[in-house]
Amino acid sequence: MKAAVLFEPNTPLQIVECELDPPKALEVRVKMRASGVCQSDWHVMNGDWPTPMPVVPGHEAAGEILECGSGVTTVKPGDHVIFSFRPHCGRCRYCTTGQTVLCIGRASVPPGTQYDGTLRLKHKGQGINQMARIGTFAEEVVVPEEMVVPIRKDMPWAQAALVGCCVATGVGAVTRHAKIEAGSAVLVIGCGGVGLNAVQGAMLSGARIIIAADILDNKLEMAKTFGATHTINTATNNDPVKKVKEIAGLGVDYSFDAVSIGPTQALAFDALAPGGHAVAVGISAATAKATYSPMMMVFQEKTISGTFYGSVRPNIDFPILVDHYMNKKLNIDGLISRTYKLSEINDGFKRMMAGEVARGVVVFD
């Protein structure tokens, strides 16, 4: 089988032949069907997020169960599944209170290995780490049972893959984390895959005003097709906060920052009306810092929070999001700008970083 392996940061992925050990207890072997090309993978590839090397990136994916290790009860061979890049031990304080994305029951295990601390993937005898224990830029993977969620079989593969990250994160940030009220005024900063889904999450929730902000006009035009009522190009507008308030009066009730760098975090806070709630959605580099006015936070009772993975509960929310797509309540088709073969994956990242796509998807034979 082939996999796209990162041997050193800031180098191209190499498509190499690998060997895959069979699944052990509570593990499954999955044939990959589709895997999204995501900014989080790029953070691993360029060294923003220190990761044991060599590693197979990829975390937004869907596939078919081929084999189950002993003790597996939630899936069987032939099942269609979406990968969850978060563990779910079911026993820690967060799993038992429904905050499964914060699971700490597996925190002591190195993140690139399986739960027993060993590796299933090898290249010429060398162990290969898997990003988030799943590493989905590979033709087949062995992963923990708890990191796959079974779904209905009529869901298309590429669309199913995107539910596993950008759809869940963007929609969940609005509907699960912030729980915005119908009639709200909303600002979404950054109109890539996650931001576009925050836009349509706001539309699904009945937001009155949905302002999309980005530095690229092509992305702003795409945001309109996902439900944005207004757009702001922050590269050409010298005072986006003023523009937000021209549209929404005192400011927005909620802001969602899908970029999470200093200037976007400041915009998310400053554009809020008194009593507003700013949500950090995108994952920044580890060294990034944000600046707020504590005085304005107090006097205007503004709230700042972060959401990881949209605060979703994958076992519950993935099938719901799949149903929303199949019932034409969610636009996932419009997210898929290009598809690639595994051999074209480096071109996929070049196009993503150039802002040419909402989402590219690697589709496997």
C-alpha positions as CSV (number, residue, x, y, z in Angstrom):
1,M,0.0,0.0,0.0
2,K,1.1,3.6,-0.6
3,A,1.1,6.5,1.9
4,A,2.2,10.2,1.7
5,V,4.9,10.5,4.3
6,L,6.5,13.6,5.7
7,F,10.1,12.8,6.6
8,E,11.2,16.3,7.6
9,P,9.3,19.6,8.1
10,N,9.1,22.0,5.2
11,T,9.8,19.3,2.6
12,P,7.3,17.8,0.1
13,L,5.3,14.7,1.1
14,Q,6.8,11.6,-0.4
15,I,4.5,8.8,-1.8
16,V,6.2,5.6,-0.7
17,E,5.3,1.9,-0.4
18,C,4.5,1.0,3.2
19,E,3.7,-2.1,5.2
20,L,0.7,-2.1,7.5
21,D,0.4,-4.5,10.5
22,P,-3.0,-6.0,11.2
23,P,-5.3,-4.5,13.8
24,K,-4.8,-5.5,17.5
25,A,-7.6,-5.6,20.1
26,L,-10.1,-2.7,19.8
27,E,-8.5,-1.6,16.5
28,V,-9.8,-1.6,12.9
29,R,-8.3,-1.6,9.5
30,V,-9.9,0.9,7.1
31,K,-9.7,1.3,3.3
32,M,-9.4,5.0,2.7
33,R,-11.9,6.4,0.2
34,A,-11.4,10.2,0.6
35,S,-9.3,12.6,2.6
36,G,-9.6,16.4,2.7
37,V,-6.6,18.7,2.3
38,C,-6.7,20.9,5.4
39,Q,-4.8,23.8,7.0
40,S,-4.2,21.6,10.1
41,D,-2.2,19.2,8.0
42,W,-0.1,22.1,6.7
43,H,0.7,23.2,10.3
44,V,2.3,19.7,10.8
45,M,4.1,19.9,7.4
46,N,5.6,23.3,8.0
47,G,6.6,22.7,11.6
48,D,4.1,25.0,13.3
49,W,3.0,22.0,15.4
50,P,6.0,19.9,16.5
51,T,5.3,16.3,15.6
52,P,7.3,13.1,15.7
53,M,8.8,12.3,12.3
54,P,8.4,10.5,10.0
55,V,4.6,11.0,9.9
56,V,1.6,10.5,7.6
57,P,-0.5,13.7,7.8
58,G,-4.3,13.7,7.1
59,H,-7.2,13.7,9.5
60,E,-10.4,14.6,7.6
61,A,-11.5,11.4,6.0
62,A,-13.9,8.7,5.3
63,G,-13.4,5.0,4.4
64,E,-14.7,1.4,4.6
65,I,-14.0,-1.1,7.4
66,L,-11.9,-4.0,6.1
67,E,-11.0,-5.8,9.3
68,C,-11.7,-5.7,13.0
69,G,-9.5,-6.7,15.8
70,S,-10.8,-8.6,18.8
71,G,-13.3,-6.9,21.0
72,V,-14.6,-4.4,18.4
73,T,-18.3,-4.0,18.7
74,T,-19.3,-0.7,17.1
75,V,-18.4,-1.4,13.5
76,K,-18.0,-4.4,11.2
77,P,-16.3,-5.1,7.8
78,G,-18.2,-3.3,5.1
79,D,-19.3,-0.4,7.2
80,H,-18.8,3.1,6.0
81,V,-17.2,5.4,8.5
82,I,-16.0,9.0,9.1
83,F,-12.8,9.4,11.1
84,S,-12.8,11.4,14.2
85,F,-9.3,12.9,15.0
86,R,-10.1,13.0,18.8
87,P,-10.0,10.1,21.2
88,H,-13.1,9.1,23.2
89,C,-12.1,7.0,26.1
90,G,-15.7,7.1,27.6
91,R,-14.4,7.3,31.2
92,C,-12.6,10.6,31.8
93,R,-14.4,13.6,33.3
94,Y,-14.9,15.2,29.9
95,C,-16.2,12.1,28.1
96,T,-18.7,11.4,30.9
97,T,-20.0,15.0,30.7
98,G,-20.4,15.0,27.0
99,Q,-17.3,17.1,26.2
100,T,-15.7,14.3,24.2
101,V,-13.4,16.5,22.2
102,L,-11.6,17.3,25.4
103,C,-11.0,13.6,26.3
104,I,-7.9,13.2,28.6
105,G,-8.2,9.5,29.0
106,R,-5.6,8.9,26.3
107,A,-3.4,12.0,26.9
108,S,-0.4,10.1,28.2
109,V,0.0,8.2,24.9
110,P,2.3,9.8,22.2
111,P,-0.1,11.3,19.6
112,G,1.4,9.5,16.5
113,T,1.2,6.0,17.9
114,Q,-1.7,3.6,18.7
115,Y,-2.9,3.4,22.3
116,D,-0.3,0.8,23.2
117,G,2.5,3.2,22.2
118,T,3.5,1.2,19.1
119,L,3.2,1.9,15.4
120,R,1.3,-0.1,12.8
121,L,2.7,1.6,9.6
122,K,6.3,0.9,8.4
123,H,8.5,1.9,5.5
124,K,11.5,-0.2,4.9
125,G,11.3,-1.4,8.5
126,Q,11.1,2.1,9.9
127,G,8.0,2.9,12.0
128,I,5.8,5.7,10.6
129,N,3.7,8.0,12.9
130,Q,0.1,8.8,12.0
131,M,-1.1,12.3,12.6
132,A,-3.7,12.3,15.3
133,R,-3.3,8.5,15.4
134,I,-5.1,8.2,12.1
135,G,-2.9,9.7,9.3
136,T,-5.4,9.4,6.5
137,F,-3.1,10.2,3.5
138,A,-2.7,6.5,3.0
139,E,-4.5,3.8,1.0
140,E,-5.2,1.9,4.2
141,V,-4.8,2.6,7.9
142,V,-5.2,0.8,11.3
143,V,-6.8,3.0,13.9
144,P,-8.6,2.7,17.3
145,E,-12.2,1.6,17.0
146,E,-13.3,4.7,18.9
147,M,-11.9,7.0,16.2
148,V,-14.3,5.9,13.5
149,V,-18.0,6.7,13.4
150,P,-20.4,4.6,11.2
151,I,-22.6,6.4,8.8
152,R,-25.3,5.5,6.2
153,K,-23.9,4.0,3.0
154,D,-25.6,6.3,0.5
155,M,-23.5,9.3,1.7
156,P,-20.9,10.2,-1.1
157,W,-17.3,9.6,0.0
158,A,-15.8,13.0,-0.6
159,Q,-18.6,14.8,1.2
160,A,-18.5,12.3,4.1
161,A,-14.8,13.1,4.5
162,L,-15.4,16.8,5.0
163,V,-17.9,16.1,7.7
164,G,-15.0,14.8,9.7
165,C,-13.3,18.2,10.1
166,C,-14.4,21.4,8.4
167,V,-18.1,20.8,8.4
168,A,-18.2,19.6,12.0
169,T,-15.9,22.4,13.2
170,G,-17.6,25.3,11.4
171,V,-21.2,24.3,11.9
172,G,-20.5,23.0,15.4
173,A,-18.8,26.2,16.5
174,V,-22.1,28.1,15.8
175,T,-24.7,25.5,16.8
176,R,-23.0,23.4,19.5
177,H,-20.5,25.8,21.1
178,A,-22.0,29.3,20.8
179,K,-25.6,28.1,20.4
180,I,-26.6,31.4,18.7
181,E,-30.1,32.6,18.8
182,A,-32.3,33.2,15.8
183,G,-32.2,36.8,14.7
184,S,-28.5,37.2,15.7
185,A,-26.0,39.3,13.9
186,V,-22.9,37.3,13.1
187,L,-19.4,37.9,11.8
188,V,-17.3,35.1,10.3
189,I,-13.6,35.9,9.7
190,G,-11.9,33.6,7.1
191,C,-13.8,31.9,4.4
192,G,-12.0,28.7,3.9
193,G,-13.6,25.3,4.6
194,V,-14.2,26.0,8.3
195,G,-15.4,29.6,7.9
196,L,-17.8,28.7,5.1
197,N,-19.4,26.1,7.4
198,A,-19.6,28.7,10.2
199,V,-21.5,30.8,7.7
200,Q,-24.0,28.1,6.9
201,G,-24.2,27.1,10.5
202,A,-25.4,30.7,11.2
203,M,-27.9,30.5,8.4
204,L,-29.2,27.2,9.7
205,S,-29.6,28.8,13.1
206,G,-31.7,31.7,11.7
207,A,-29.1,34.5,12.0
208,R,-30.5,37.8,10.7
209,I,-27.2,39.3,9.5
210,I,-24.2,37.1,8.5
211,I,-21.1,39.1,7.6
212,A,-18.2,37.2,5.9
213,A,-14.7,38.7,6.1
214,D,-11.7,37.6,4.1
215,I,-8.7,39.0,2.1
216,L,-9.7,37.3,-1.1
217,D,-12.7,38.4,-3.2
218,N,-13.2,34.9,-4.7
219,K,-13.7,33.5,-1.2
220,L,-16.2,36.3,-0.3
221,E,-18.2,35.5,-3.4
222,M,-18.3,31.9,-2.3
223,A,-19.4,32.9,1.2
224,K,-22.5,34.5,-0.4
225,T,-23.5,31.1,-1.8
226,F,-23.3,29.6,1.7
227,G,-25.6,32.3,3.3
228,A,-23.6,35.4,3.9
229,T,-25.7,38.5,3.7
230,H,-22.8,41.0,3.6
231,T,-19.0,40.7,2.9
232,I,-15.9,42.7,3.8
233,N,-12.5,42.5,2.1
234,T,-10.2,43.2,5.1
235,A,-7.3,43.7,2.7
236,T,-8.9,46.7,1.0
237,N,-11.1,48.0,3.8
238,N,-9.0,50.2,6.1
239,D,-11.5,50.0,9.0
240,P,-13.4,46.7,9.0
241,V,-14.8,47.3,12.5
242,K,-16.4,50.5,11.3
243,K,-17.9,48.7,8.3
244,V,-19.3,45.9,10.6
245,K,-21.0,48.6,12.7
246,E,-22.4,50.3,9.6
247,I,-24.1,47.0,8.8
248,A,-25.0,45.7,12.3
249,G,-25.5,48.9,14.3
250,L,-23.7,48.5,17.7
251,G,-21.8,45.5,16.3
252,V,-22.4,41.8,16.0
253,D,-23.7,39.5,18.6
254,Y,-21.3,36.7,17.7
255,S,-18.0,36.6,15.9
256,F,-16.2,33.4,14.7
257,D,-12.5,33.6,13.8
258,A,-11.5,30.8,11.6
259,V,-8.0,32.2,11.1
260,S,-6.9,32.9,14.6
261,I,-3.9,35.2,14.2
262,G,-3.4,38.5,16.1
263,P,-5.2,40.9,13.7
264,T,-8.2,38.6,13.2
265,Q,-8.6,38.0,16.9
266,A,-8.6,41.7,17.5
267,L,-11.2,42.2,14.8
268,A,-13.4,39.5,16.3
269,F,-13.3,41.2,19.6
270,D,-13.6,44.9,18.5
271,A,-16.5,44.2,16.1
272,L,-18.7,42.9,19.0
273,A,-21.7,44.8,20.3
274,P,-21.8,45.1,24.1
275,G,-22.6,41.7,25.5
276,G,-21.3,40.0,22.4
277,H,-19.4,36.7,22.2
278,A,-16.2,36.2,20.2
279,V,-15.3,32.6,19.4
280,A,-11.8,31.4,18.3
281,V,-12.3,28.6,15.9
282,G,-9.1,28.3,13.8
283,I,-6.0,26.8,15.4
284,S,-3.1,29.2,15.4
285,A,0.6,28.5,15.5
286,A,1.8,27.7,19.0
287,T,3.7,31.0,19.3
288,A,0.8,33.2,18.2
289,K,-0.5,35.9,20.7
290,A,-3.7,37.9,20.7
291,T,-4.4,41.3,22.2
292,Y,-7.7,42.4,23.7
293,S,-8.8,45.4,25.8
294,P,-9.6,44.0,29.3
295,M,-11.3,47.3,30.1
296,M,-13.7,47.0,27.2
297,M,-14.3,43.3,28.1
298,V,-15.4,44.4,31.6
299,F,-17.4,47.6,30.7
300,Q,-19.1,46.0,27.7
301,E,-19.4,42.5,29.2
302,K,-17.9,40.9,26.1
303,T,-17.1,37.2,26.2
304,I,-14.2,35.4,24.5
305,S,-14.1,31.6,24.2
306,G,-12.4,28.9,22.1
307,T,-14.0,25.9,20.5
308,F,-12.0,22.8,19.5
309,Y,-13.5,20.7,16.7
310,G,-16.7,22.8,17.0
311,S,-17.4,21.3,20.4
312,V,-19.1,18.4,18.6
313,R,-19.8,14.9,19.8
314,P,-18.7,12.9,16.8
315,N,-20.6,9.8,17.5
316,I,-23.8,11.8,17.8
317,D,-23.2,14.7,15.4
318,F,-21.5,13.1,12.4
319,P,-24.6,11.1,11.5
320,I,-26.8,14.2,12.1
321,L,-24.7,16.2,9.7
322,V,-24.7,13.4,7.2
323,D,-28.5,13.4,7.4
324,H,-28.6,17.2,7.0
325,Y,-26.6,16.9,3.8
326,M,-28.7,14.1,2.4
327,N,-31.8,16.1,3.2
328,K,-30.3,19.1,1.4
329,K,-30.0,21.3,4.5
330,L,-26.2,21.4,4.3
331,N,-24.2,22.5,1.2
332,I,-21.1,20.2,1.2
333,D,-20.9,19.9,-2.6
334,G,-20.0,23.6,-2.9
335,L,-17.0,23.1,-0.6
336,I,-15.3,20.7,-2.9
337,S,-13.3,22.9,-5.3
338,R,-10.9,20.1,-6.6
339,T,-10.2,16.5,-6.2
340,Y,-6.8,14.9,-6.4
341,K,-5.1,11.5,-6.7
342,L,-2.8,10.7,-3.8
343,S,0.2,11.3,-6.2
344,E,-1.1,14.9,-6.6
345,I,-1.3,15.8,-2.9
346,N,1.6,18.3,-2.9
347,D,-0.2,20.2,-5.7
348,G,-3.3,20.2,-3.4
349,F,-1.4,22.0,-0.7
350,K,0.0,24.5,-3.1
351,R,-3.4,25.4,-4.3
352,M,-4.8,25.5,-0.8
353,M,-2.1,28.0,0.4
354,A,-2.6,30.1,-2.7
355,G,-6.3,30.5,-1.7
356,E,-7.5,28.8,-4.9
357,V,-9.9,26.3,-3.2
358,A,-12.4,26.1,-0.5
359,R,-11.5,22.5,0.0
360,G,-9.5,20.0,-2.0
361,V,-10.1,16.3,-1.5
362,V,-7.8,13.3,-2.2
363,V,-10.0,10.6,-3.7
364,F,-8.7,7.0,-3.6
365,D,-9.6,4.3,-6.1
